[in-house]
Amino acid sequence: MTALWAVGAALLVGAAVVAVLWRTSRTRNDFLTEAQRITFETLHTAWSAAPPLRAGLVPEAAKKSARHLRTLLGTPALALIDETEVVAWEGGGEHHAAQAVQLAGEVFATGRTRAFDISCAEPDCPVHTAVLAPLTVEGRVVGVLAAYSREPSAGLVRATNEVARWASGQLELAELDRSRTRLVEAEVRALRAQISPHFIYNSLSAIASYVRTNPERARTLLLDFADFTRYSFRRAGDFTTLSEELKSIDQYLALERARFGERLQVTLQIAPEVLPVTVPFLCLQPLVENAVRHGMEGKVGPGHIAIHAADAGDEAHITIEDDGIGMDPEALRRTLAGQVGETAGIGLGNIDERLRRCYGDDYGLVVETAQGLGTKISVRVPKYQPGIHAS
Amino acid sequence: MNSTYGIVAVLVVALGTALIGAYGLRVSRTTSDFFVASRTVSPWWNASAIGGEYLSAASFVGVAGLIFAYGPDMLWFPVGYTAGYLVLLALVAAPLRRSGAYTLPDFAEARFGSPVVRAVASVLALGIGWLYLLPQLQGAGLTLHTVTGAPDWVGALVVAVVVTGNVISGGMRSVTFVQAFQYWLKLTAITVPLVFVVLAWHAQGARDLAAPSSPQFSRETSVSFDTSTTVHAEQPVAFTGTGVVDGARVDGPASMAVGEHTVAAGSRLTFPAGAPVPHVSTIERTTNEQWALPMRSGEQFPLYGVYSLIIATFLGTMGLPHVIVRFYTNPNGRAARRTTLIVLGLLGFFYLMPPLYGALGRLYAPELLMTGDTDAVVLVLPSRVVGGVGGQLLGALVAGGAFAAFLSTSSGLMVSLAGVLSRDVLRLRGVRGFRVSTVIAVLVPLAMSSLVGRVPVADMVGLAFAVAASSLCPLLVLGIWSTRITTIGAVAGMLAGGVPALAAGMVTISSGSGDAWYHAFLARPAAWTAPLGFVVMYAVSLLTPRRVPPGVNHVMVRLHAPENLGLRSQDRL
């Protein structure tokens, strides 16, 4: 009986481990016709080379992509060369590396595929002939793909040429990725610089009105203003903690209250458990600014703003609510889809984009609103996400 | 024992928990309180919350039961439960917090950047969590049985339902203040009755706890047997009662000769005051003097058992899934260390109490040695010693505290287990995924509890610790302190330590205690599985140097450099 249980338990544990491992690395092996098999293998190798190529011509990634590209071409040696050096050499005959850079110079100059005969003193060196094809991004040669073999052949030249064109496509995609990232970063920088002139003017005049009547309050407000601008103009780091972000929101609200007085009512409900959560820099403050603007605009009576941050297992749920004029859902949808400019909200689209980039498409902004019925914006942030740390 | 007060106490605790879950802590604050609202959880609150979540059935009823039955060797349980935090403090607390990980699988991913290491760590965290949840349910069954006489499965079901409902409705999701309150509730529930018990013991003449005589019934006592039990009488005992003893019908006065006797289920025997207590056959028969000496617990290889227990508890604490998630609430590594230090103090104080229950139990509740329900000693003692309505109220307080212990530990465990299940196994994110996972997380131990033999609660918790010490502890300690650990080494080490420990645990749980020589090695596996896990992880890592995860130095700087030095790497999107 005991033994039976032991075996059963061991099997159960084993099965669970296998099941999880299987889920993480699933492979398929079905029966294929010859043509399907060749297509499958070629495309599979090609796509294995794609992710490292997307990282660009940097040594570590290039080494990986060179391995797959060599499989694709079936040559004894293959090299990826940039303007100054051999970034990756796959296969034998590595002593030809210096020579390869020299040969590549010609390809860089002409932008055409060239074949070279190479004489080698070493008897078992597999490198006798080389085909160098340019890797181009937007019409500019950024690197050279060098395929080596024992015998010269027209087939090798054509195949190398095609592989180089395919690899160029991947490098162009990499460039596209980079420019998209640069765009988002530029938007964040713009967001930082985007403390509205109205806000500065209003804050300063509100502070000025206190200077004589309540110098202590004026001093506090000035310090708030200084801290708030320092945080917003901060240069380093894309991430911060929720507690830092809330602190900045507090300073912002203190300044707005100096202006609106009792009309601006704020309710906060913050679960202390989520304060250490890492969030993208300036992902909440613009939402609060939005809420103040929408909550107070065109209103005589008081406007009410509620900020909630709740603990939800491995996520933090944050909502920002106002009872103001609301937004037009259709216009908002266009803004979030990136179709219109900054009309519907300060950087809503940018925040949505950054959240999706950091945490995946499940974590975009959720906005509940209608004309005249207020706005509620919900943000979900996972407590842990690989590669994301507050700085 | 009059059960009314006890039932009321248990109901109050269960209802209170459910209400807090349903309504949450709806405390709204206005901006003037922003400073309060934005203040992070202080180490004191956090430490109390860890204590509240950590002090489980094993601590509340199990430790006293084991000491009651087996003597001071078992003091290593409370010592180990506490000292585990010392190891956590010295080796793990601050780097773990700085890693930014919320759960153990998160840490595995942050340190090794490998989905496979993460997957293995998740499976092990699940196994440990279930192994830990099981005794909580059992303990609840025992408490409800002792208080009301309900069958064992009722208590388990009550705890399972209350906790599941609570977790699903979104309440008690590790709300720090609720859990912190739980610690102080448990401390009160175990301390206040003990003060009265000790005073009463003193007033009744302070009988010697370590007299050179066997435990005796201190007054006329009737003992009910729910299961067929083999007892051993050292001296002839006379008794009256109804039931079946050694296959013969007993109705009225009878006696037991020296030797083994089998008492059938449903028997109710009444022993006169001063009669020596026949012991259930699995508990060593000792005089109170022998009981008070170490190495007399009657286990095989007692020294091995003690060392194994020390290794399991000292190293296992850091691998408990519900303890680790609490560290995330600390704002930085320094606060994590301070919290751990305070936890050490809080736990140390709490664990002063259970040994006293165990010792006094031998004077006042020796019939538990006969039925084998030794875990009930904490619950029975107050009403037995103090007597009257006061005694029953104190008994109710203990029962309520015990129930609070099951509820808080179970809910903490369930939240972390459901998190692991939904994220790593079922891959269902969002609220629905979490709910489905919660139900699965509770069904497994509930099903297991029906298969389980009679293993003392603290022993079973010890097994969870052993698995943690053999698998996740090497991952944490070597992962934090060595740059050489490779992904393959990490997986190999976790499996080499964890799988044997888990298998040994399953065998012990399903078959109960046995007599074979190897039983000690199965019931207390940590002394061989934990070194195995460490050695395999390090050796395999040395053999596969090419699989050191890239960027390991980057990760190490982040784990070890204090936050305010500005050394932390600036990871870009």
Interface residues (C-beta under 8 A of the other chain):
Chain A: M1 T2 W5 A6 G8 A9 A10 V13 G14 A16 V17 V20 L21 R23 T24 S25 E60 T181 V184 E185 A236 G237 D238 F239 T241 S243 L246 K247 D250 L253 R257 Q265 V266 T267 L268 Q269 I270 A271 P272 E273 L275 P276 T278 D311 A312 G313 D314 R354 R357 C358 D362 K383 Y384 P386 G387 I388 H389 A390 S391
Chain B: V27 S28 R29 T30 T31 D33 F34 A37 S38 R39 T40 V41 G100 A101 Y102 T103 D106 E109 A110 G113 P115 V116 A119 V120 S122 V123 L126 G127 G170 R173 S174 V175 T176 Y328 T329 N330 P331 N332 V415 A418 G419 R423 D424 V425 R427 R429 G430 F434 L495 V499 L502 A503 M506 V507 S510 S511 G514 P550 R558 R568 S569 Q570 D571 R572 L573
